[in-house]
Amino acid sequence: MIPTRIHHISFSVSDLDRSRRFYEGVLGLEPIARPEMGLAGAWYRAGDSEVHLIVAPDGVDVGSTPEKINPLANHQAFGIDDYQQTLDALKSKGVEVLETNPGLGQMWVGDPDGNVIELIARDA
C-alpha cells in the first residue's frame, strides 16, 4: 500500500470558538459540513485536503505542544502562493511568525493551542 494523498490532518483544540477565529479569520480556511461525532469540532477545506479540529474531552492526553514555535516539533505544513503577502497578512493580524529562512519560503506560526503550522511557498 502506498498512500497517494493526504485526506485530512487534525488538531486537538481546547476552545473551539477561539480556534475557529484563527483557522477561518487568520488562515482563511473554508468551513465544511461535519457529521455529529459525539465530540465538539469543526472541519475545513484546505485545497484537496481537510483540516479537522477536535475538542478533546477533559482528562484525555493528546500530547503536549512546544512552549514556543519550534520548526523541529511535530507540525503540519500548508502550501501558500505568495510568501511576502502571507507574511504581511499574518503580521497585520498580530500573529507571531517565525521566519528561519525566507529564501526557502518557510515560516511557522502557532495556533491558539500551540499547534505548530508551517507555511511554505509553492516554488520553495
C-alpha positions in Angstrom: 0.0 0.0 0.0 1.3 3.4 -0.9 -0.7 6.4 0.2 -1.5 8.8 -2.7 -2.6 11.9 -0.9 -3.4 13.4 2.5 -7.1 13.2 3.2 -7.0 15.3 6.4 -4.9 16.5 9.3 -6.3 17.1 12.7 -5.5 19.4 15.6 -6.7 19.0 19.2 -8.1 22.3 20.5 -9.3 23.4 23.8 -11.6 26.3 22.8 -13.5 25.7 19.6 -14.7 29.3 19.1 -11.2 30.7 19.6 -9.8 28.1 17.2 -12.4 28.9 14.6 -11.5 32.6 14.7 -7.8 31.5 13.9 -8.5 28.9 11.2 -11.2 30.9 9.5 -10.2 34.5 10.2 -6.4 34.2 10.2 -5.7 31.3 7.9 -8.8 31.8 5.8 -9.9 28.2 5.6 -13.4 27.4 4.4 -15.7 25.5 6.8 -17.3 22.3 5.5 -20.0 20.1 6.8 -19.1 17.8 9.7 -21.2 14.8 10.9 -22.2 14.5 14.5 -19.5 12.5 16.2 -20.2 12.9 19.9 -17.3 15.3 20.3 -17.2 19.1 19.5 -15.2 20.1 16.5 -15.1 21.7 13.1 -13.9 20.7 9.6 -12.3 22.9 6.9 -11.3 22.6 3.3 -7.7 23.2 2.5 -7.1 22.7 -1.2 -7.7 19.0 -1.9 -7.4 18.1 1.8 -9.2 18.8 5.0 -8.3 20.1 8.4 -10.2 18.7 11.4 -10.4 20.5 14.7 -11.3 18.2 17.6 -12.1 19.3 21.2 -10.6 16.6 23.4 -12.6 15.6 26.4 -11.2 16.7 29.8 -8.6 14.2 31.1 -7.7 12.8 27.6 -4.0 13.0 27.0 -3.4 14.3 23.4 0.3 15.0 23.9 2.0 18.3 24.5 2.8 21.2 22.3 6.1 23.1 22.4 6.3 26.1 24.7 7.1 28.3 21.7 7.0 28.0 17.9 9.6 25.3 17.0 10.1 24.0 13.4 11.5 20.8 14.8 8.3 20.0 16.6 5.6 17.8 15.0 3.8 20.1 12.6 1.7 20.3 9.5 2.7 22.3 6.5 0.3 24.2 4.2 1.4 25.4 0.8 1.0 29.1 0.1 1.2 31.0 -3.2 2.9 34.2 -2.1 5.4 34.3 0.8 5.5 38.1 1.4 1.8 38.6 1.0 1.1 35.8 3.6 3.7 37.2 6.0 2.3 40.7 5.7 -1.3 39.4 6.3 -0.3 37.4 9.3 1.6 40.2 10.9 -1.2 42.7 10.2 -3.4 40.3 12.3 -0.9 40.3 15.1 0.2 36.7 14.6 3.7 35.8 15.8 5.6 34.4 12.9 8.9 32.5 13.0 11.0 33.0 9.8 14.1 30.8 9.8 15.0 31.0 6.1 12.8 33.3 4.0 14.9 32.2 1.0 13.4 28.8 1.3 9.9 30.2 1.5 9.2 28.8 5.0 7.6 30.4 8.0 5.9 28.9 11.1 3.0 30.0 13.3 1.3 28.6 16.3 -2.5 28.2 16.6 -4.2 29.3 19.8 -3.4 25.9 21.4 0.3 25.9 20.4 0.0 23.5 17.5 2.8 24.3 15.1 1.9 25.1 11.5 4.4 25.6 8.7 3.5 27.8 5.7 5.7 27.2 2.7 5.7 28.9 -0.7 4.8 26.7 -3.7 8.1 27.5 -5.5 10.3 26.7 -2.5 
